[in-house]
């Protein structure tokens, strides 16, 4: 073997080692980024949820609309505040559920159960959501998937059903 052959073989070994080190470093970087994303998702979600909790501390009179099934009429003195809290609650739900891939399976299920419980407890939350489906698409998808809205025909569905009927006729 010529000295140049040794140099070429050494260059290949160094190249393979450098490639392996680069791959290892990128995998470690990916793992770190994933953990960082998970941590930031938890913290941001927790912060949003704490802000929502503070609303109920500051305005305890709106809590029964969300936790005790109290209905809301337009002449209620708290109408606009309760509607604003419903929108805030749905925005928090949407944000957290949109980032569900960054949370553990156990927490994801607990979160889905919590959202389902809130929908079950609050006619205000259900009505507000049904009136603004496009504003909270991942929550809407969650409840179509879990059958929460079984038996309800939404305006968008009626439009699509009418369109299909016309095309089929």
C-alpha positions, -999 to +999 in steps of 0.1 A: +000+000+000+011+035-009+012+062+018-016+079-001-037+048+005-031+051+042-040+088+041-072+081+022-082+053+046-075+076+076-096+103+059-125+079+055-122+068+092-122+105+103-151+113+080-171+084+093-163+094+129-172+130+123-205+119+106-213+097+136-205+126+161-226+150+140-255+125+141-251+119+178-250+157+185-281+163+164-300+135+182-291+150+216-301+184+203-334+170+191-340+154+225-332+186+243-355+206+221-383+181+226-379+183+264-378+220+262-410+221+241-428+198+265-417+220+295-427+252+278-461+237+268-467+227+304-457+261+318-476+281+292-507+259+297-504+262+335-500+299+333-531+302+311-551+280+334-540+300+364-552+332+347-585+316+341-587+305+378-580+341+388-611+352+368-632+330+391-615+344+421-620+380+411-655+374+398-670+345+419-705+353+407-697+340+372-685+306+385-720+290+387-724+295+350-695+272+344-695+248+373-731+246+384-751+245+352-766+280+357-782+293+325-776+328+311-801+352+296-793+383+277-810+405+304-786+391+331-765+419+345-734+396+341-742+386+305-712+402+288-687+392+315-700+355+314-697+355+276-662+369+279-652+342+304-667+315+281-646+328+252-615+330+275-621+294+287-625+281+252-594+300+241-574+283+269-589+249+260-580+255+223-545+265+231-538+236+253-555+210+231-537+224+200-504+216+218-515+182+231-487+164+214-463+181+238-480+166+269-480+131+282-507+106+273-520+106+309-522+144+310-537+145+275-565+122+286-570+141+319-572+173+299-598+159+275-618+146+304-617+180+321-628+198+289-656+173+286-667+178+322-668+216+317-689+212+286-712+188+305-715+213+335-719+245+316-748+252+291-732+287+287-699+271+275-717+247+252-739+274+237-710+298+232-689+271+216-717+260+193-721+297+182-684+300+174-673+266+161-647+280+137-630+299+165-620+267+183-614+240+157-593+216+177-618+216+206-646+211+180-626+182+164-621+167+199-658+166+206-668+154+171-643+126+176-657+117+211-693+120+201-700+150+224-721+166+197-739+134+186-773+141+173-766+178+168-767+192+133-745+223+129-752+251+104-720+241+085-733+205+083-767+216+071-751+236+043-729+207+032-758+183+034-779+206+012-751+209-012-746+171-014-784+167-020-784+191-049-753+175-064-768+140-061-802+150-075 
